[in-house]
Amino acid sequence: MNSLVEQVALAARATLGAIRDRVVDAVGARRVLQVGGLVAALGFGTTLAFASQTLALCGFMLVGFGAANIIPLMFKAAGMQTLMPANMAVAAVTTHFPMEAI
């Protein structure tokens, strides 16, 4: 049973990850980050609130859905900014990204 749930969760995550750019173009990066944060928080809450392994897996899946868009958007923002060269900006995002830039 668990391996089926894991496979479904992985397939769903891969499918949603593939349409990320279309969603960002449609609603904007800021909205994607806001909704992603809420989905990740809901996932953490689900994982902590229930003792079931299946629900915990679903909670972690929600965390993945919410958090998986953050890093690609941060690297994209680093490449598009004009305050410093792109290679330095990517290094800055890799080591520390200030939240004021969102």
Residue frames as qw, qx, qy, qz and C-alpha x, y, z in Angstrom:
[[0.000, 0.886, 0.464, 0.000, 0.00, 0.00, 0.00],
 [0.289, -0.817, 0.074, 0.494, 2.70, 2.51, 0.93],
 [0.416, -0.178, 0.561, 0.694, 4.70, 1.93, -2.24],
 [0.221, 0.616, 0.649, 0.388, 1.60, 2.71, -4.34],
 [0.147, -0.942, -0.257, 0.156, 1.00, 5.93, -2.41],
 [0.427, -0.600, 0.303, 0.605, 4.66, 6.87, -2.79],
 [0.399, 0.140, 0.651, 0.631, 4.53, 6.25, -6.55],
 [0.094, 0.804, 0.543, 0.224, 1.36, 8.31, -6.93],
 [0.284, -0.891, -0.069, 0.347, 2.88, 11.13, -4.88],
 [0.451, -0.374, 0.458, 0.668, 6.05, 11.11, -6.97],
 [0.315, 0.401, 0.671, 0.537, 4.10, 11.09, -10.24],
 [0.038, -0.905, -0.423, -0.029, 1.89, 13.96, -9.08],
 [0.368, -0.778, 0.114, 0.496, 4.90, 16.00, -7.98],
 [0.439, -0.118, 0.572, 0.682, 6.70, 15.45, -11.29],
 [0.213, 0.630, 0.641, 0.385, 3.58, 16.45, -13.24],
 [0.145, -0.947, -0.266, 0.104, 3.05, 19.63, -11.27],
 [0.464, -0.595, 0.271, 0.598, 6.72, 20.53, -11.49],
 [0.456, 0.184, 0.608, 0.623, 6.56, 20.30, -15.26],
 [0.100, 0.765, 0.493, 0.402, 3.91, 23.03, -15.50],
 [0.426, -0.603, -0.266, 0.620, 5.61, 25.46, -13.08],
 [0.245, -0.124, 0.259, 0.926, 6.70, 27.95, -15.74],
 [0.120, -0.472, -0.622, -0.613, 3.22, 28.22, -17.21],
 [0.413, -0.732, -0.528, 0.123, 1.74, 28.88, -13.79],
 [0.416, -0.470, -0.073, 0.775, 4.38, 31.52, -13.00],
 [0.123, 0.109, 0.432, 0.887, 3.70, 33.25, -16.33],
 [0.240, -0.580, -0.657, -0.419, -0.04, 33.20, -15.69],
 [0.477, -0.798, -0.368, -0.038, -0.20, 34.43, -12.07],
 [0.074, 0.868, -0.314, 0.377, 3.24, 35.89, -11.32],
 [0.575, 0.218, -0.676, 0.406, 6.21, 34.81, -9.24],
 [0.161, -0.301, 0.497, -0.797, 5.11, 36.62, -6.07],
 [0.775, -0.127, 0.045, -0.617, 1.74, 34.87, -6.00],
 [0.852, 0.144, -0.503, -0.005, 3.37, 31.49, -6.68],
 [0.342, 0.279, -0.667, 0.600, 5.73, 32.05, -3.72],
 [0.407, -0.249, 0.360, -0.802, 2.88, 33.12, -1.44],
 [0.883, -0.034, -0.110, -0.455, 0.65, 30.18, -2.30],
 [0.738, 0.258, -0.596, 0.182, 3.62, 27.81, -2.19],
 [0.068, 0.326, -0.644, 0.688, 4.44, 28.94, 1.33],
 [0.643, -0.157, 0.255, -0.705, 0.87, 28.36, 2.45],
 [0.908, 0.119, -0.326, -0.234, 0.79, 24.91, 0.85],
 [0.536, 0.308, -0.677, 0.400, 4.10, 23.99, 2.52],
 [0.218, -0.283, 0.549, -0.755, 2.79, 25.20, 5.90],
 [0.823, -0.048, 0.017, -0.566, -0.36, 23.14, 5.39],
 [0.819, 0.233, -0.524, 0.021, 1.81, 20.13, 4.62],
 [0.233, 0.313, -0.702, 0.595, 3.87, 20.58, 7.79],
 [0.502, -0.193, 0.363, -0.761, 0.66, 20.92, 9.78],
 [0.894, 0.066, -0.225, -0.382, -0.78, 17.77, 8.25],
 [0.661, 0.285, -0.649, 0.246, 2.39, 15.83, 8.95],
 [0.070, 0.257, -0.659, 0.704, 2.47, 16.94, 12.58],
 [0.562, -0.153, 0.202, -0.788, -1.25, 16.65, 13.29],
 [0.928, 0.039, -0.078, -0.363, -1.84, 13.05, 12.22],
 [0.529, -0.501, 0.685, 0.011, -0.11, 9.84, 13.30],
 [0.877, 0.345, 0.331, -0.051, -0.87, 7.97, 10.08],
 [0.516, -0.284, 0.516, 0.622, 2.04, 7.18, 7.80],
 [0.368, 0.526, 0.619, 0.452, -0.12, 7.76, 4.73],
 [0.032, -0.962, -0.267, -0.044, -1.24, 11.19, 5.95],
 [0.458, -0.710, 0.252, 0.472, 2.34, 12.04, 6.90],
 [0.513, 0.052, 0.594, 0.617, 3.41, 11.16, 3.36],
 [0.196, 0.774, 0.505, 0.327, 0.63, 13.34, 1.97],
 [0.274, -0.932, -0.064, 0.226, 1.81, 16.14, 4.26],
 [0.498, -0.458, 0.435, 0.594, 5.37, 15.82, 3.00],
 [0.427, 0.416, 0.616, 0.515, 4.03, 15.79, -0.55],
 [0.015, 0.941, 0.325, 0.094, 2.30, 19.12, 0.17],
 [0.423, -0.769, 0.202, 0.436, 5.56, 20.48, 1.57],
 [0.528, -0.066, 0.585, 0.613, 7.25, 19.45, -1.67],
 [0.278, 0.709, 0.547, 0.348, 4.55, 21.08, -3.79],
 [0.143, -0.974, -0.166, 0.061, 4.87, 24.32, -1.88],
 [0.441, -0.751, 0.309, 0.382, 8.62, 24.54, -1.48],
 [0.728, 0.108, 0.505, 0.452, 9.75, 23.17, -4.83],
 [0.388, 0.800, 0.299, 0.347, 9.07, 26.43, -6.64],
 [0.322, -0.922, 0.023, 0.214, 11.08, 28.67, -4.34],
 [0.577, -0.439, 0.429, 0.539, 14.62, 27.86, -5.47],
 [0.495, 0.365, 0.548, 0.567, 14.00, 28.03, -9.24],
 [0.055, 0.922, 0.321, 0.211, 12.25, 31.39, -8.81],
 [0.435, -0.834, 0.128, 0.315, 15.08, 32.74, -6.67],
 [0.580, -0.174, 0.504, 0.616, 17.69, 31.76, -9.28],
 [0.336, 0.641, 0.523, 0.450, 15.55, 33.30, -12.02],
 [0.155, -0.975, -0.160, 0.007, 15.27, 36.53, -10.03],
 [0.556, -0.609, 0.297, 0.481, 19.04, 36.53, -9.50],
 [0.539, 0.129, 0.556, 0.620, 19.66, 36.20, -13.21],
 [0.182, 0.759, 0.484, 0.395, 17.23, 39.00, -14.07],
 [0.322, -0.880, -0.156, 0.311, 18.42, 41.61, -11.55],
 [0.536, 0.732, -0.021, 0.419, 20.72, 44.45, -12.63],
 [0.402, -0.896, 0.177, -0.066, 22.56, 45.37, -9.42],
 [0.401, -0.589, 0.677, 0.187, 25.44, 42.94, -9.97],
 [0.359, 0.355, -0.758, -0.414, 26.72, 40.50, -12.60],
 [0.858, -0.109, -0.238, -0.443, 24.62, 37.36, -12.98],
 [0.731, 0.115, -0.628, 0.242, 27.40, 35.02, -11.81],
 [0.107, 0.205, -0.581, 0.780, 27.81, 36.97, -8.56],
 [0.581, -0.180, 0.086, -0.789, 24.05, 37.12, -8.05],
 [0.866, -0.037, -0.449, -0.216, 23.69, 33.35, -8.45],
 [0.524, 0.135, -0.664, 0.516, 26.48, 32.85, -5.92],
 [0.187, -0.220, 0.392, -0.873, 24.69, 35.20, -3.53],
 [0.774, -0.140, -0.135, -0.602, 21.43, 33.26, -3.92],
 [0.788, 0.074, -0.608, 0.070, 23.28, 30.00, -3.36],
 [0.411, 0.074, -0.635, 0.650, 24.80, 31.16, -0.07],
 [0.038, -0.465, -0.581, 0.667, 22.23, 33.60, 1.25],
 [0.029, 0.471, 0.531, 0.703, 19.18, 35.24, -0.28],
 [0.065, 0.105, 0.433, -0.893, 17.67, 38.23, 1.52],
 [0.144, 0.531, 0.833, -0.055, 13.92, 37.95, 1.89],
 [0.106, 0.654, 0.144, -0.735, 13.49, 41.68, 1.13],
 [0.027, 0.280, -0.638, -0.717, 13.95, 40.90, -2.56],
 [0.131, 0.358, 0.918, 0.111, 10.66, 39.00, -2.78]]
